[in-house]
Amino acid sequence: MKNLLSPLSRRFLSKLWRRSFTLFCAGLTITLMSRSPAIALTPKDYSELEFPPLPEITLPDYERYQLDNGMVIYLMEDHQLPLIGGSAIIRTGDRYEPADQVGLASITGTVMRSGGTTLHPADELNEILEQRAASIETSIGTDSGSASFSALTEDFDLVFDLFAEVLQQPAFPQAKLDLAKKQLEGSIARRNDAPDDIASREFNKLLYGADSPYARTIEYSTLANIDREDLVQFYQTYIRPDQMILGIGGDIDIEQTKAKIQTLFGDWDNTNPMPDLTPPQVESTAAQGAFLVDQTQLTQSNILVGHQGGRLDNPDYPQIAVMNGVINGFGGRLFNEIRSRQGLAYSVYGVWSPRYDYDGMFIAGGSTRSEATVPFISALKSEFKRIRQEPITEAELFNAKESILNSFVFNFQDPGQTLSRLMRYEYYDYPADFIFQYQQGVIDTTIEEVQRVAQTYLKPDELTVMVVGNAAEIDPPLSDLFADVTKLDITIPELPAAE
């Protein structure tokens, strides 16, 4: 078991074990000294159990302020454990990288950490962190960058110093760039190994367009266009204090932490011109109809069905979420009808997946045996049409709302999770109480509103259908449902020969 735990966990659990053993011995002594007889407990029938109402969720105390250089800071004390963690959200993303250098942002985010700093080379940095069971990580995704650290309270000063170095003084050594590119080349070579990965990748291209920043893929040719100077330029352009939100929570003293932040980040400045951070728009020209990737070795089909969706700030989002709850999940319509009654798939789902600042998607799907492919797709479309045409029942409304509201508490399992949510809302310019507005919207949702949003946003006649399967075994064929079935070529382009 020891080998399964991180060094930080082992150090903390060692301390926790010593304390727990002491308490156990004390408790055992009290128990042995007690002369009270044991009380027999008779188990109750489940129908007799009573559960108190869910407690009202409130935000823990936190402090937000801003440095003179524009960097936004969130601080939250939590002294339950001798641990301190922090994270930064950086206004960047691979959606801003040039189309002929796809992979640049991801590599920059990787090598910021893997390459060490100008003061601490990678191996030295790794050794310092490993000796203290601490961590520092960086990455850049589609619409944001992130940097994080974790440490025991006693190591906070040192680890936070190194965290500031990683953000402000990355070295970007050529060897680490070469390694990152090699790893991505390996991912390209393996990207057609898993049918579900193929389906997801190609579905995104169909929905957003193959050249969209939200769907384009890293290729050998785009990696070949990236050199060290490109990483440095991307870093100098986007990693800047005036476009960063830093949050620190845990076993901290607020005033002392403020002083540390001022010392390490107060004088940081980026004098490069501000980049255009307007999110690229999503084109509304999703490819409709059926698309097939023929994989003759498969005995089942991986199916994705859907269309473009909206954003989280849509005023109808709470009602859409309730509608989605009726369709999706254990006991939802898709599960009951397609899996349980018709037996067309072991798993089936339909998820409305909006994004903060660009259009997300509605996506449904599952895996089924080849000969059940067409019945599976037909059943999905039938359920989408039914919820548009017929009002849901009171029981369905109650179950969907209760599922959402009862799971609401998991958004606040620990202060760090709450802190991250507050930072994310500010990053995307959402109100701090957005999640409570959403909660109230779910509570207020009616049967009529569910049918209204189903008729407004769910489009069963404008679906993009992606199938990865064995065309020869799909019987009845997809042409029974669709006038045109487009076969997709997923051959991986070779690296152009060097001139």
Buried (B, 14 or more C-beta within 10 A) or exposed (E): EEEEEEBBEEBBBEEEEEEEEEEEEEEEEEEEEEEEEEEEEEEEEEEEEEEEEEEEEEBEEBEBEEBEBEBBBBBBBBEEBBBBBBBBBBBBBBBBBEEEBBBBBBBBBBBBBBBBBEEBBBEEBBEBBEEBBBBBBBBBBBBBBBBBBBBBBEBBEBBBBBBBBBBBEBBBBEEBBEBBBEEBBEEBEEBBEEBEBBBBBBBBBBBBBEEBBBBBBBBBBBBBBBEBEBBEEBBEBBBBBBBBBBBBBBBBEBEEBBEBBEEBBBEBEBEEEEBEEEBBEBBEEBBBBBBBBBBEEBEBBBBBBBBBBBBBBBEBBBBBBBBBBBBBBEBBBBBBBBBEEBEBBEEBBBBBEBBBBBBBBBBBBBBBBBEBBBBBBBBBBEBBBBBBEEBBEEEBBEBBBEBBEEEBEEEBEBBBEBBBBBBBBBBBEBEEEBBBBBBEBBEEBEBEBBBBBBEEBBBBEEBBBBBBBBBEBBEEBBEEBBEEBEEBEEEEEEEEEEE
